[in-house]
């Protein structure tokens, strides 16, 4: 149930009011808005099959076909101008719901060093509070598409690390546990971890439809890059000064660009066609990096991804609460993990599990003392920063939509 101005309404009534309200704001018909709200459940399949078929035949990329003459700046402006946040932030659950009845699942695509442990801790607590199933899967960005598509057996190159069942049974950390489609489809509501956007589209819900809403967090590009180097080298015993030198040497010795978001936010099906160029795990030429960035930005729109920003943590949780907790029964979980409370204060319990022991900010302060190295760092991550800036703009639109509904 949802409380609005003292009254309690069933979830379906709240959803209807939500779309009716937006129809009044944007002068759309209710029918058009309901059709738009289903994009998160149907556009995935269209994007995967039609666009990849064209790639396979040698045609131009989807963004190049639609914006052939556009610069990337014009391409971004066009995407933002046409973006409707409704499909991303429309409510999918109440905490008191039977998740099995809703038919929706939430897929958290965890990009390395973007507060994934903190998000995972929050999702675990939410699932426990609301009797939902949550799992964290790892090592899944290179999963065999055929093993996912088959719907039977184990997913090759994936591990179901840990989680919690709908009845509150904890699945302890285990790197030998396999991922299976039928288990995720039948028992799990929230699927987090390192995998590619769109992977969970193969899971079938009631009526055989794809009803999956994706969530991804983003972080300032230089901070994410340095944090990743610091974490990896810190585990090998590097000191802060050694990590500073490692970052400086990395960015000064290459003319290529880091665009690791593409390793997670290009879809499994796009990569399967092998027309995306070199692996996005490796530094890219400017041409490939820009291509990857455009594809990622288009995917964020096409898949109605819920946007989280690490530097705007409380705002991100406000959006998630609207999507996941329409009746506010789990509000205490959101506040515990850093959402602003009714007094305008936060009390965050962010996880420290996957954090480097050395401050990322302190490393960047040291790098800034070498102007040439710092400029090279900013240049090295400029396409990641482009994706980050675009994600921030999307989140602003999502937050505005949520706030307009809350004021009704």
C-alpha positions as CSV (number, residue, x, y, z in Angstrom):
1,X,0.0,0.0,0.0
2,X,1.0,3.6,-0.6
3,X,0.2,6.6,1.6
4,X,-0.6,9.9,-0.2
5,X,-2.0,12.8,1.8
6,X,-3.1,10.5,4.5
7,X,-4.8,7.9,2.3
8,X,-3.6,4.4,1.4
9,X,-4.0,3.1,-2.1
10,X,-3.2,-0.3,-3.7
11,X,0.0,-0.4,-5.8
12,X,-1.9,-0.5,-9.1
13,X,-3.8,2.7,-8.2
14,X,-0.5,4.4,-7.3
15,X,1.0,3.4,-10.6
16,X,-2.0,4.6,-12.5
17,X,-1.9,8.0,-10.7
18,X,1.8,8.3,-11.4
19,X,1.4,8.0,-15.2
20,X,-1.7,10.1,-15.2
21,X,0.2,12.8,-13.4
22,X,3.0,12.7,-15.9
23,X,0.5,12.8,-18.7
24,X,-0.9,16.1,-17.4
25,X,2.6,17.5,-17.1
26,X,3.7,16.5,-20.6
27,X,0.4,16.6,-22.4
28,X,0.7,13.0,-23.4
29,X,-2.2,10.6,-23.4
30,X,-2.4,8.1,-20.7
31,X,-2.3,5.4,-23.4
32,X,1.0,6.8,-24.7
33,X,2.5,6.9,-21.2
34,X,1.5,3.3,-20.4
35,X,3.1,2.3,-23.6
36,X,6.3,4.2,-22.7
37,X,6.4,2.6,-19.3
38,X,6.7,-0.8,-20.9
39,X,9.9,0.1,-22.8
40,X,12.1,-1.3,-20.0
41,X,10.5,-4.7,-20.6
42,X,10.5,-4.8,-24.4
43,X,13.1,-2.5,-25.9
44,X,15.9,-4.7,-24.8
45,X,15.0,-7.5,-27.1
46,X,14.5,-5.1,-30.1
47,X,17.9,-3.5,-29.5
48,X,19.7,-6.9,-29.1
49,X,18.3,-8.5,-32.3
50,X,17.7,-5.8,-34.9
51,X,20.8,-3.7,-34.2
52,X,23.1,-6.6,-33.9
53,X,21.8,-8.1,-37.1
54,X,22.7,-4.9,-38.9
55,X,26.1,-4.9,-37.3
56,X,26.7,-8.5,-38.5
57,X,25.8,-7.5,-42.1
58,X,28.4,-4.7,-42.0
59,X,26.0,-1.7,-41.6
60,X,26.9,1.3,-39.5
61,X,26.5,1.3,-35.8
62,X,23.1,2.1,-34.4
63,X,24.1,5.6,-33.2
64,X,25.8,6.3,-36.5
65,X,22.7,5.3,-38.5
66,X,20.4,7.6,-36.4
67,X,22.9,10.5,-36.0
68,X,25.2,10.0,-39.0
69,X,26.3,13.7,-39.3
70,X,26.3,14.5,-35.6
71,X,29.3,15.2,-33.6
72,X,29.4,13.5,-30.2
73,X,28.4,16.7,-28.5
74,X,25.3,17.0,-30.8
75,X,24.6,13.3,-30.3
76,X,24.6,13.8,-26.5
77,X,22.3,16.8,-26.7
78,X,19.9,14.9,-28.9
79,X,19.8,11.9,-26.5
80,X,19.2,14.2,-23.5
81,X,16.5,16.3,-25.3
82,X,14.5,13.2,-26.2
83,X,15.0,11.4,-22.9
84,X,11.9,10.6,-20.8
85,X,12.8,9.4,-17.3
86,X,9.4,7.8,-16.7
87,X,10.6,4.4,-17.9
88,X,13.5,4.4,-15.5
89,X,11.9,5.6,-12.3
90,X,8.3,4.3,-12.4
91,X,7.7,2.2,-9.3
92,X,8.2,-1.6,-9.6
93,X,7.8,-2.8,-6.0
94,X,6.4,-2.1,-2.6
95,X,8.4,-3.6,0.3
96,X,5.3,-5.5,1.3
97,X,4.7,-6.9,-2.2
98,X,5.1,-10.5,-3.1
99,X,8.0,-10.0,-5.5
100,X,6.9,-13.1,-7.4
101,X,3.6,-11.4,-8.2
102,X,5.2,-8.2,-9.5
103,X,7.1,-10.0,-12.2
104,X,9.9,-7.5,-12.0
105,X,13.6,-8.0,-11.2
106,X,16.3,-5.4,-10.5
107,X,19.7,-5.9,-12.1
108,X,22.6,-4.0,-10.5
109,X,25.5,-3.8,-13.0
110,X,28.5,-3.2,-10.8
111,X,31.3,-1.3,-12.6
112,X,34.6,-1.8,-10.8
113,X,35.3,0.9,-8.2
114,X,32.0,2.6,-8.2
115,X,30.8,1.9,-4.6
116,X,29.7,-1.6,-5.5
117,X,30.3,-3.0,-2.0
118,X,28.2,-0.1,-0.5
119,X,25.4,-0.7,-3.0
120,X,25.5,-4.5,-2.4
121,X,25.2,-4.0,1.3
122,X,22.2,-1.8,0.9
123,X,20.5,-4.2,-1.6
124,X,21.2,-7.1,0.8
125,X,19.6,-5.3,3.7
126,X,16.6,-4.3,1.6
127,X,16.1,-7.9,0.5
128,X,16.2,-9.1,4.0
129,X,13.8,-6.4,5.2
130,X,11.3,-7.1,2.4
131,X,11.6,-10.8,2.1
132,X,13.2,-10.6,-1.4
133,X,16.0,-12.8,-2.9
134,X,19.3,-11.1,-3.6
135,X,22.5,-12.5,-5.1
136,X,25.9,-11.1,-6.0
137,X,27.5,-12.7,-9.1
138,X,31.1,-12.2,-10.1
139,X,33.5,-13.0,-13.0
140,X,30.6,-12.8,-15.4
141,X,31.5,-10.1,-17.9
142,X,33.0,-12.8,-20.2
143,X,30.1,-15.3,-19.8
144,X,29.4,-17.5,-22.8
145,X,26.2,-16.0,-24.4
146,X,25.0,-19.4,-25.5
147,X,25.0,-20.7,-21.9
148,X,22.9,-17.7,-20.9
149,X,20.5,-18.0,-23.8
150,X,19.9,-21.7,-23.4
151,X,18.1,-21.2,-20.0
152,X,19.4,-24.6,-18.8
153,X,22.5,-25.6,-17.0
154,X,25.3,-23.5,-15.6
155,X,26.4,-20.2,-17.0
156,X,30.0,-20.6,-18.2
157,X,32.6,-18.3,-16.6
158,X,30.2,-17.0,-13.9
159,X,30.2,-17.4,-10.1
160,X,27.3,-16.9,-7.7
161,X,29.4,-15.5,-4.9
162,X,26.8,-14.9,-2.1
163,X,23.3,-13.7,-1.4
164,X,20.2,-14.1,0.7
165,X,17.0,-16.1,-0.2
166,X,13.4,-14.9,0.1
167,X,13.0,-16.8,3.3
168,X,16.1,-15.2,4.9
169,X,18.7,-17.9,4.4
170,X,22.1,-16.5,3.8
171,X,24.3,-17.9,1.0
172,X,27.8,-17.5,2.4
173,X,30.7,-16.5,0.1
174,X,31.6,-19.3,-2.2
175,X,33.7,-19.0,-5.4
176,X,32.7,-22.4,-6.6
177,X,28.9,-21.9,-6.8
178,X,27.6,-21.8,-10.3
179,X,25.0,-19.4,-11.8
180,X,21.9,-21.0,-13.3
181,X,19.1,-19.3,-15.1
182,X,16.2,-21.2,-13.5
183,X,17.5,-20.3,-10.0
184,X,17.7,-16.6,-10.8
185,X,14.3,-16.6,-12.5
186,X,12.4,-18.6,-9.9
187,X,14.1,-17.6,-6.6
188,X,15.9,-14.2,-7.0
189,X,14.5,-10.7,-7.3
190,X,17.7,-8.6,-7.2
191,X,20.8,-9.7,-9.2
192,X,23.9,-7.6,-8.5
193,X,27.5,-8.0,-9.6
194,X,30.0,-7.8,-12.4
195,X,28.1,-8.7,-15.6
196,X,27.2,-6.9,-18.8
197,X,24.1,-4.8,-19.2
198,X,21.3,-6.8,-20.8
199,X,22.6,-10.2,-19.6
200,X,19.5,-10.8,-17.4
201,X,17.1,-10.1,-20.3
202,X,17.0,-13.9,-20.9
203,X,15.3,-14.5,-17.6
204,X,11.6,-15.1,-18.1
205,X,9.0,-13.8,-15.7
206,X,5.2,-14.3,-15.7
207,X,3.9,-14.3,-19.3
208,X,7.3,-14.9,-20.7
209,X,8.1,-11.2,-20.8
210,X,11.5,-9.6,-20.0
211,X,10.8,-7.4,-17.0
212,X,14.1,-6.3,-15.7
213,X,15.1,-2.8,-14.5
214,X,18.8,-2.1,-14.5
215,X,20.8,0.0,-12.0
216,X,24.3,1.2,-12.5
217,X,26.5,3.6,-10.4
218,X,29.0,6.1,-11.9
219,X,31.9,7.9,-10.4
220,X,34.1,10.8,-11.4
221,X,36.5,9.3,-14.1
222,X,39.8,10.3,-12.6
223,X,38.8,9.2,-9.2
224,X,37.5,5.8,-10.5
225,X,40.7,5.2,-12.5
226,X,43.0,6.1,-9.6
227,X,41.0,4.1,-7.2
228,X,41.2,1.0,-9.4
229,X,45.0,1.3,-9.7
230,X,45.3,2.0,-6.0
231,X,43.2,-1.1,-5.1
232,X,45.0,-3.5,-7.4
233,X,48.5,-2.2,-6.5
234,X,47.7,-1.8,-2.9
235,X,46.9,-5.5,-2.6
236,X,50.4,-6.1,-3.8
237,X,51.9,-4.0,-1.1
238,X,52.6,-0.8,-3.1
239,X,53.1,2.3,-1.0
240,X,51.3,5.6,-1.7
241,X,54.3,7.1,-3.5
242,X,54.7,3.9,-5.6
243,X,51.0,4.1,-6.6
244,X,51.4,7.8,-7.5
245,X,54.3,6.9,-9.8
246,X,52.4,3.9,-11.3
247,X,49.5,6.2,-12.3
248,X,51.8,8.9,-13.7
249,X,53.8,6.3,-15.7
250,X,50.6,4.7,-17.0
251,X,49.1,7.9,-18.3
252,X,52.3,9.5,-19.6
253,X,53.4,6.4,-21.6
254,X,50.2,6.1,-23.7
255,X,48.2,8.0,-26.2
256,X,45.2,5.7,-25.7
257,X,42.1,6.1,-23.6
258,X,40.6,4.3,-20.7
259,X,36.9,3.4,-21.2
260,X,36.2,0.6,-18.7
261,X,32.5,1.5,-18.5
262,X,32.1,-0.2,-21.9
263,X,33.3,-3.5,-20.4
264,X,30.0,-3.5,-18.4
265,X,27.7,-1.3,-20.4
266,X,28.1,-2.6,-23.9
267,X,25.6,-5.5,-24.0
268,X,26.6,-9.2,-24.1
269,X,24.9,-9.3,-27.5
270,X,26.8,-6.3,-28.9
271,X,30.1,-7.8,-27.9
272,X,29.0,-11.3,-29.2
273,X,29.0,-9.9,-32.8
274,X,32.7,-9.0,-32.4
275,X,32.2,-5.7,-34.2
276,X,33.0,-3.5,-31.3
277,X,36.7,-3.4,-31.8
278,X,39.3,-4.4,-29.2
279,X,38.3,-5.4,-25.7
280,X,37.1,-2.4,-23.6
281,X,39.3,-3.8,-20.8
282,X,42.3,-2.4,-22.6
283,X,43.1,1.2,-23.4
284,X,41.6,2.3,-26.7
285,X,42.4,4.6,-29.6
286,X,40.4,7.9,-29.7
287,X,38.2,6.5,-32.4
288,X,37.3,3.3,-30.6
289,X,36.9,5.1,-27.2
290,X,34.5,7.6,-28.7
291,X,32.6,4.8,-30.4
292,X,32.3,2.9,-27.1
293,X,31.3,6.1,-25.2
294,X,28.4,6.7,-27.7
295,X,27.2,3.2,-27.5
296,X,27.3,3.2,-23.7
297,X,25.3,6.5,-23.5
298,X,22.7,5.2,-26.0
299,X,22.4,1.9,-24.0
300,X,21.7,3.9,-20.8
301,X,18.7,5.5,-22.5
302,X,17.5,2.4,-24.4
303,X,17.6,0.2,-21.4
304,X,16.0,2.8,-19.0
305,X,18.8,2.3,-16.6
306,X,18.4,3.8,-13.1
307,X,21.4,6.0,-12.6
308,X,23.3,6.1,-9.3
309,X,26.1,8.7,-8.8
310,X,28.6,8.0,-6.0
311,X,29.1,11.7,-5.4
312,X,25.3,12.1,-5.1
313,X,24.7,9.2,-2.9
314,X,21.6,10.4,-1.0
315,X,19.9,11.6,-4.2
316,X,20.6,8.1,-5.7
317,X,19.0,6.4,-2.7
318,X,15.9,8.7,-3.0
319,X,15.4,7.6,-6.6
320,X,15.8,4.0,-5.6
321,X,13.3,4.3,-2.8
322,X,10.7,5.7,-5.1
323,X,11.3,2.7,-7.5
324,X,11.6,0.0,-4.9
325,X,9.7,1.1,-1.8
326,X,6.6,2.9,-2.9
327,X,4.9,2.5,0.4
328,X,8.0,3.6,2.5
329,X,7.9,0.4,4.5
330,X,11.6,0.0,4.1
331,X,12.5,3.7,4.5
332,X,14.7,2.9,7.5
333,X,16.9,0.8,5.3
334,X,17.5,3.6,2.9
335,X,18.2,6.1,5.8
336,X,20.6,3.6,7.4
337,X,22.6,3.5,4.2
338,X,22.8,7.3,3.7
339,X,19.5,8.7,2.4
340,X,18.5,12.1,4.0
341,X,16.0,11.6,6.8
342,X,13.1,13.8,7.7
343,X,15.4,16.2,9.5
344,X,17.7,16.7,6.6
345,X,20.5,14.6,8.1
346,X,22.3,11.5,6.9
347,X,23.6,8.5,8.8
348,X,25.5,6.4,6.4
349,X,26.8,2.9,7.0
350,X,28.8,2.5,3.8
351,X,30.8,-0.8,3.4
352,X,34.5,-0.6,3.6
353,X,34.9,-4.1,2.0
354,X,36.7,-3.5,-1.3
355,X,38.3,-0.1,-0.4
356,X,41.9,0.6,-0.8
357,X,43.8,1.4,2.4
358,X,45.2,4.5,0.7
359,X,43.1,7.6,0.0
360,X,42.3,8.1,-3.7
361,X,41.9,11.8,-3.1
362,X,45.3,12.0,-1.5
363,X,46.9,10.3,-4.5
364,X,45.2,12.7,-6.9
365,X,46.5,15.6,-4.8
366,X,50.0,14.3,-5.2
367,X,49.6,13.8,-9.0
368,X,48.3,17.4,-9.3
369,X,51.8,18.6,-8.2
370,X,53.0,17.3,-11.6
371,X,51.0,19.4,-14.1
372,X,52.0,17.3,-17.1
373,X,51.1,14.1,-15.4
374,X,47.8,15.4,-14.1
375,X,46.8,16.7,-17.6
376,X,47.7,13.3,-19.1
377,X,45.5,11.6,-16.5
378,X,42.5,13.9,-17.4
379,X,43.1,13.2,-21.1
380,X,43.4,9.5,-20.5
381,X,40.0,9.3,-18.9
382,X,38.2,11.9,-20.9
383,X,35.8,9.5,-22.6
384,X,34.9,7.9,-19.2
385,X,34.3,11.4,-18.0
386,X,32.0,12.0,-21.0
387,X,30.0,9.0,-19.9
388,X,30.0,10.1,-16.3
389,X,28.8,13.7,-17.2
390,X,26.0,12.2,-19.4
391,X,25.0,9.9,-16.5
392,X,24.8,12.8,-14.1
393,X,22.5,14.6,-16.6
394,X,20.3,11.5,-16.8
395,X,20.1,11.3,-13.1
396,X,19.1,14.9,-12.8
397,X,16.1,14.2,-15.0
398,X,15.3,11.1,-13.0
399,X,15.4,13.0,-9.8
400,X,13.3,15.8,-11.1
401,X,10.6,13.3,-12.2
402,X,10.6,11.7,-8.8
403,X,10.4,15.0,-7.0
404,X,7.4,16.2,-9.1
405,X,5.5,13.0,-8.3
406,X,6.3,13.3,-4.5
407,X,4.9,16.8,-4.5
408,X,1.5,15.7,-5.9
